[in-house]
Amino acid sequence: MRARVSRPQPLGLSRWLSTAPPRDGRRAVGWWLASLAALVLAMVLLGGATRLTGSGLSIVEWRPVTGILPPLSAGDWQAAFADYQATPEYARINRGMTLEGFKRIFWLEYFHRLLGRLIGLAFLLPFAWFLWLGWLTGRLAWPLAGIFLLGGLQGAVGWWMVASGLVEQPAVSHYRLSAHLALAIAIFAMLLRLSLGLLDRRTAGRAAVRRAAAGIILLLFVQMLSGALVAGLDAGLGYNSFPDMGGWFLPPEAHELSPAWRNHLDNPAMVQFQHRLVAYLAAVAVLTLWWRGRARDEVLHWPLNLLVMLTLLQFGLGVWVVLAGVPVWLGVAHQGGAMALLAAALWTWHRAGPLPPAEGAT
């Protein structure tokens, strides 16, 4: 008898209602999602470098399709430079900049936007292929479609952020910067969460650890948004001492805005203080979880150890950034450390989840 050849099955209702891809596609889809999460991480780091080098306002138009091409002639470069010279940033900060200087900041922002377009393609083309193969079931395809829409929204929010620095002030709104980062973190976390569900089948059934890890994830999210406010207000450039802030626990100027609630969002002294405070809380929460959960479960051993090691590393990077006055490379490393720490917390949360079904169960 001739061997039967396995072919992709049509997407019947039962396959759309199932919770996971077939076994032959699970790892392929999982690694694709992990790769997308890595690309989003690269996007966040490149965005941080763009922000720290003052490159983000160098491109003054949002052309999602035609903008994929950079200036190709001397005339194109002169036109792009003339557009930039009409912005508040050039008038107040970079007046006298040469064309060569403009090109340096242009290319960083250009590659930041180009990477965003490439991520869209890296999502859409495999998504269509896996859907055709029947490897994306309904309960996975719909969340992924939602993530793709969030990616499109992220591009629009990015332009909304840039536009805030092209009118009156030579800097983007720190509120819009925070919204832009929040969306990036959400997309990264969702991609990583889905990939872990497909690639890592080991779970410990530890509900208390899972709840604690969820609390840490929320705390880290708040801390990262706090960091966006610090970046948007250039709050890290002041009070470059530790553990005090210019000789104070909390500088008196942290209360100088009125009404009082504005200090928590618009006052650089208070915003940096809050960022430090949440860092202390996050470190205590992680150390407490590690102490209570250590060496009790082989499944959680590595996630918990990685979580605590990255917490200590990130805390040290944060202190170094403050003392060094936020050099670009160190600021980008600190942002990358925050994303890595979030990933470790998500892994811990995943591993503490309900026990997997018995071998051979569907």
Secondary structure, 3 states (H helix, E strand, C coil): CCCCCCCCCCCCHHHHHCCCCCHHHHHHHHHHHHHHHHHHHHHHHHHHHHHHCCCCCCCCCCCCCHHHCCCCCHHHHHHHHHHHHCCHHHHHCCCCCCHHHHHHHHHHHHHHHHHHHHHHHHHHHHHHHHHHHCCCCHHHHHHHHHHHHHHHHHHHHHHHHHHCCCCCCCCCCHHHHHHHHHHHHHHHHHHHHHHHHHHCCCCCCCHHHHHHHHHHHHHHHHHHHHHHHHHHCCHHHCCCCCCCECCECCCHHHHCCCCHHHHHHHCHHHHHHHHHHHHHHHHHHHHHHHHHHCCCCHHHHHHHHHHHHHHHHHHHHHHHHHHHCCCHHHHHHHHHHHHHHHHHHHHHHHHCCCCCCCCCCC
